[in-house]
Amino acid sequence: WSVAKGHDSYCPLSTPFLLPEGGSWRELRMWLDVNGTRRQECSCAEMIHGVEELVRFCSSVMTLEPGDVLLTGTPAGVGRLRPGDVVTAGVEGHVQMVVAVVAEE
């Protein structure tokens, strides 16, 4: 998945946020719309591997630094994007971002 999300402009990231005291990553719900149509939606509780397990594994094979981002997979609904599309994505109750798709020059 590193190659799939590693190209320039392929993986815009939102503003970081902290969970409230006592909050759990398992309660996070993520969603993604393309041109106003919901394409992806999931709960982090559905993740196959937990955050602690992912960090433990990745840090056993590479050095992790503060601010590093671990990209794992994606829920159903992946599809082609075209110039002119508008992608809106968010983590319910925490952050939302809008990205316009443009053609490479």
Helices and strands as residue ranges (DSSP letters): H 2-6, G 25-27, E 29-34, E 37-43, G 44-46, H 51-61, E 86-91, E 95-100
